[in-house]
């Protein structure tokens, strides 16, 4: 089963996604999941993680997870080819 990772990170000096990770969570992509379902799931879980991060930062009790730049990647908003690949792999938009 394929998985994806959500994370909340600090702003880094070198640009987007270069700071230390505050929280991260890896989740499985369910078979037959639609793009809409995945987007809804990531928004809900991301919002919950953001609340946890704010509470932890305010209390001063968060251990950053240091980013391994050799293993990290950044996925921006999907382009046309991403949609084609998504559909080709058997997933649906709605």
Secondary structure, 3 states (H helix, E strand, C coil): CCEEEEEEECCECCECCCCCEEEEEEEECCCCCEHHHHHHHHHHHHHHHHHHHHHHHHHCCCCCECCCCCCCCCCCCCCHHHHHHHHHCCCECC
